[in-house]
Amino acid sequence: EKMAAESDDYEDLAQKQRLKAALHYAVGQVCQEVEGGAFSRELVATISETAFRQCGTLAGDLEQFAKHGKRSTVSVEDVKLCCRRSPSLLEFISRHGDSLRAAKEGGEEGRRRKGRKGHTDKAKEPEAMTVEDSD
């Protein structure tokens, strides 16, 4: 059991390092495109670390919003709640969520017409993703 826990810890750490490396690479690419790449390596590393920490904070907030709503999934509404202090980001998320919902409903509508006899429509819910309980 102890070996399995250590293995899981190692896998979690390795996954975290892969995510950090991918984010660092992406930040570096963006910095190269802006003003001819006149950014120091230290600045790129600082931006990457700040973004990684902010993503962790956002993920925790989203989990708590879903948990407060007695749900095991994070919905678009939870994301909107996190973005409420940034009007432009909130508008972007709202538009994107609406387009996801419209695409999902369009796909479901096509399946319903071809579905089984007696099939009833389920209540439409916002786009959601499952989160794991961190407890």
Residue frames as qw, qx, qy, qz and C-alpha x, y, z in Angstrom:
[[0.000, 0.886, 0.465, 0.000, 0.00, 0.00, 0.00],
 [0.303, -0.793, 0.116, 0.516, 2.86, 2.37, 0.85],
 [0.414, -0.122, 0.612, 0.663, 4.52, 1.55, -2.49],
 [0.218, 0.631, 0.661, 0.343, 1.29, 2.33, -4.34],
 [0.133, -0.938, -0.237, 0.216, 1.01, 5.70, -2.57],
 [0.383, -0.589, 0.357, 0.616, 4.62, 6.54, -3.41],
 [0.383, 0.194, 0.703, 0.567, 4.00, 5.54, -7.02],
 [0.098, 0.827, 0.536, 0.137, 0.94, 7.79, -7.17],
 [0.262, -0.870, 0.005, 0.418, 2.91, 10.67, -5.65],
 [0.422, -0.301, 0.541, 0.662, 5.64, 10.18, -8.23],
 [0.288, 0.468, 0.703, 0.451, 3.09, 10.11, -11.07],
 [0.046, -0.922, -0.373, 0.098, 1.41, 13.26, -9.73],
 [0.334, -0.734, 0.223, 0.548, 4.75, 15.05, -9.53],
 [0.406, -0.032, 0.662, 0.629, 5.71, 13.91, -13.03],
 [0.189, 0.701, 0.633, 0.269, 2.36, 15.10, -14.41],
 [0.169, -0.928, -0.160, 0.291, 2.77, 18.46, -12.67],
 [0.389, -0.520, 0.420, 0.633, 6.27, 18.85, -14.12],
 [0.359, 0.279, 0.708, 0.541, 4.99, 18.01, -17.63],
 [0.060, 0.867, 0.490, 0.065, 2.23, 20.61, -17.28],
 [0.282, -0.844, 0.069, 0.451, 4.70, 23.22, -16.06],
 [0.432, -0.238, 0.578, 0.651, 7.06, 22.47, -18.95],
 [0.277, 0.534, 0.683, 0.414, 4.26, 22.73, -21.51],
 [0.071, -0.941, -0.314, 0.106, 3.07, 26.03, -20.01],
 [0.391, -0.669, 0.267, 0.573, 6.64, 27.37, -19.93],
 [0.412, 0.078, 0.657, 0.627, 7.06, 26.47, -23.60],
 [0.147, 0.746, 0.596, 0.256, 3.75, 28.15, -24.54],
 [0.213, -0.921, -0.108, 0.307, 4.64, 31.31, -22.60],
 [0.450, -0.425, 0.445, 0.647, 8.02, 31.36, -24.32],
 [0.351, 0.368, 0.680, 0.528, 6.35, 31.10, -27.72],
 [0.004, 0.902, 0.428, 0.062, 3.98, 33.97, -26.95],
 [0.355, -0.811, 0.097, 0.455, 6.84, 36.11, -25.64],
 [0.475, -0.123, 0.553, 0.674, 8.81, 35.52, -28.85],
 [0.232, 0.611, 0.624, 0.428, 5.86, 36.76, -30.90],
 [0.164, -0.952, -0.256, 0.041, 5.52, 39.93, -28.81],
 [0.059, -0.961, 0.251, 0.096, 8.03, 42.67, -29.53],
 [0.590, 0.617, -0.518, 0.055, 10.49, 40.37, -31.23],
 [0.890, -0.191, -0.383, 0.159, 11.07, 38.21, -28.18],
 [0.222, 0.588, -0.394, 0.671, 12.81, 40.85, -26.04],
 [0.729, -0.578, 0.049, -0.362, 12.05, 38.97, -22.81],
 [0.003, 0.559, -0.801, 0.216, 14.64, 37.49, -20.46],
 [0.536, -0.052, -0.841, -0.056, 14.52, 33.83, -19.52],
 [0.108, -0.134, -0.712, 0.681, 13.86, 34.86, -15.93],
 [0.404, 0.149, 0.093, -0.898, 10.80, 36.87, -16.98],
 [0.633, 0.056, -0.608, -0.476, 9.43, 33.97, -19.04],
 [0.428, -0.078, -0.859, 0.271, 9.96, 31.64, -16.05],
 [0.075, 0.144, 0.521, -0.838, 8.25, 34.12, -13.71],
 [0.543, 0.113, -0.183, -0.812, 5.26, 34.53, -16.02],
 [0.604, 0.025, -0.765, -0.223, 5.01, 30.74, -16.38],
 [0.283, -0.112, -0.816, 0.491, 5.13, 30.11, -12.64],
 [0.253, 0.148, 0.306, -0.906, 2.58, 32.86, -11.95],
 [0.613, 0.092, -0.399, -0.676, 0.23, 31.45, -14.60],
 [0.522, -0.018, -0.853, 0.024, 0.63, 27.92, -13.20],
 [0.093, -0.157, -0.703, 0.687, -0.20, 29.06, -9.67],
 [0.400, 0.153, 0.058, -0.902, -3.16, 31.10, -10.92],
 [0.612, 0.033, -0.646, -0.455, -4.50, 28.02, -12.74],
 [0.376, -0.106, -0.862, 0.323, -4.23, 26.05, -9.50],
 [0.124, 0.190, 0.457, -0.860, -6.16, 28.74, -7.65],
 [0.521, 0.137, -0.271, -0.797, -8.81, 28.85, -10.37],
 [0.547, -0.019, -0.817, -0.183, -9.17, 25.05, -10.33],
 [0.198, -0.171, -0.787, 0.559, -9.65, 25.08, -6.55],
 [0.295, 0.202, 0.203, -0.912, -12.26, 27.84, -6.81],
 [0.567, 0.091, -0.521, -0.631, -14.14, 25.96, -9.52],
 [0.442, -0.097, -0.886, 0.103, -14.17, 22.79, -7.44],
 [0.035, -0.222, -0.633, 0.741, -15.51, 24.73, -4.46],
 [0.423, 0.159, -0.088, -0.888, -18.25, 26.41, -6.53],
 [0.600, -0.002, -0.699, -0.389, -19.38, 23.00, -7.82],
 [0.356, -0.136, -0.843, 0.381, -19.20, 21.50, -4.32],
 [0.151, 0.166, 0.385, -0.895, -21.21, 24.42, -2.91],
 [0.582, 0.153, -0.249, -0.759, -23.82, 23.71, -5.57],
 [0.716, -0.112, 0.637, -0.263, -23.85, 20.06, -4.41],
 [0.820, 0.538, -0.103, -0.163, -22.52, 18.91, -7.79],
 [0.775, -0.323, 0.405, 0.361, -19.58, 16.77, -8.78],
 [0.596, 0.424, 0.374, 0.570, -19.10, 18.64, -12.05],
 [0.151, -0.477, 0.004, 0.866, -17.88, 22.12, -12.89],
 [0.429, 0.696, 0.567, 0.099, -20.26, 23.96, -15.18],
 [0.346, 0.504, 0.195, 0.767, -19.92, 26.98, -17.46],
 [0.332, -0.855, -0.205, -0.342, -21.83, 28.92, -14.78],
 [0.747, -0.568, -0.019, 0.345, -19.04, 28.16, -12.28],
 [0.601, 0.116, 0.197, 0.766, -16.46, 29.48, -14.74],
 [0.027, 0.733, 0.276, 0.621, -18.56, 32.62, -15.24],
 [0.565, -0.808, -0.166, -0.016, -18.67, 33.09, -11.50],
 [0.733, -0.327, 0.089, 0.589, -14.86, 32.97, -11.36],
 [0.419, 0.253, 0.316, 0.813, -14.64, 35.53, -14.18],
 [0.065, -0.848, -0.526, -0.024, -17.20, 37.95, -12.76],
 [0.315, -0.795, -0.012, 0.518, -14.60, 40.64, -11.93],
 [0.225, -0.306, 0.545, 0.748, -13.33, 40.83, -15.51],
 [0.571, 0.528, 0.273, -0.566, -16.17, 42.04, -17.76],
 [0.468, 0.581, -0.513, -0.425, -14.34, 41.32, -21.02],
 [0.070, 0.229, -0.971, 0.017, -13.39, 37.80, -19.93],
 [0.409, 0.262, 0.724, -0.489, -16.92, 37.18, -18.63],
 [0.590, 0.565, -0.031, -0.576, -18.34, 38.26, -22.00],
 [0.348, 0.477, -0.763, -0.263, -15.91, 35.97, -23.86],
 [0.105, -0.054, 0.968, -0.223, -16.72, 32.99, -21.61],
 [0.512, 0.385, 0.492, -0.590, -20.45, 33.66, -21.94],
 [0.582, 0.560, -0.301, -0.508, -20.25, 33.74, -25.76],
 [0.256, 0.370, -0.888, -0.093, -18.10, 30.61, -25.86],
 [0.264, 0.072, 0.873, -0.403, -20.41, 28.79, -23.42],
 [0.598, 0.463, 0.234, -0.611, -23.42, 29.77, -25.52],
 [0.534, 0.520, -0.542, -0.388, -21.78, 28.45, -28.69],
 [0.057, 0.215, -0.968, 0.117, -20.85, 25.17, -26.93],
 [0.423, 0.244, 0.690, -0.535, -24.41, 24.80, -25.68],
 [0.614, 0.526, -0.060, -0.586, -25.85, 25.53, -29.14],
 [0.397, 0.442, -0.772, -0.228, -23.54, 22.98, -30.76],
 [0.101, -0.061, 0.949, -0.293, -24.40, 20.39, -28.12],
 [0.519, 0.365, 0.491, -0.597, -28.13, 21.00, -28.48],
 [0.566, 0.530, -0.357, -0.521, -27.86, 20.78, -32.27],
 [0.269, 0.308, -0.911, -0.057, -26.14, 17.41, -31.97],
 [0.233, 0.109, 0.856, -0.448, -28.64, 16.14, -29.41],
 [0.577, 0.417, 0.156, -0.685, -31.60, 17.30, -31.52],
 [0.531, 0.425, -0.620, -0.391, -30.33, 15.23, -34.46],
 [0.144, 0.128, -0.967, 0.168, -29.93, 12.15, -32.25],
 [0.383, 0.195, 0.628, -0.650, -33.37, 12.61, -30.70],
 [0.642, 0.386, -0.153, -0.645, -35.13, 12.56, -34.07],
 [0.607, 0.321, -0.705, -0.176, -33.41, 9.29, -34.93],
 [0.164, -0.322, 0.801, -0.477, -33.75, 7.88, -31.39],
 [0.064, -0.197, -0.977, 0.052, -35.89, 5.12, -29.95],
 [0.358, -0.534, -0.499, -0.581, -39.65, 5.29, -29.91],
 [0.609, -0.704, -0.363, -0.046, -40.94, 6.82, -26.67],
 [0.602, -0.026, -0.234, 0.763, -37.59, 8.52, -25.91],
 [0.150, -0.942, -0.302, 0.001, -38.13, 11.70, -23.87],
 [0.356, 0.698, -0.226, 0.579, -35.95, 14.81, -23.79],
 [0.618, -0.398, -0.428, 0.526, -33.85, 15.22, -20.67],
 [0.132, -0.968, -0.107, 0.187, -33.57, 18.62, -19.01],
 [0.633, 0.607, -0.122, 0.464, -30.86, 20.59, -20.75],
 [0.619, -0.705, -0.022, 0.346, -27.89, 21.33, -18.52],
 [0.151, 0.919, -0.337, -0.140, -24.92, 23.65, -19.09],
 [0.751, 0.433, -0.461, 0.191, -21.74, 22.15, -20.54],
 [0.612, -0.706, 0.306, -0.180, -19.86, 20.53, -17.68],
 [0.588, 0.424, -0.671, 0.158, -16.76, 18.55, -16.86],
 [0.844, -0.458, -0.281, 0.000, -16.25, 16.05, -14.06],
 [0.059, 0.732, -0.526, 0.428, -13.91, 16.93, -11.23],
 [0.693, -0.098, -0.678, 0.226, -12.32, 14.58, -8.76],
 [0.547, -0.817, -0.076, -0.166, -12.87, 15.08, -5.07],
 [0.426, 0.604, -0.510, 0.440, -9.53, 16.14, -3.60],
 [0.556, -0.580, 0.375, -0.463, -10.44, 15.00, -0.07]]
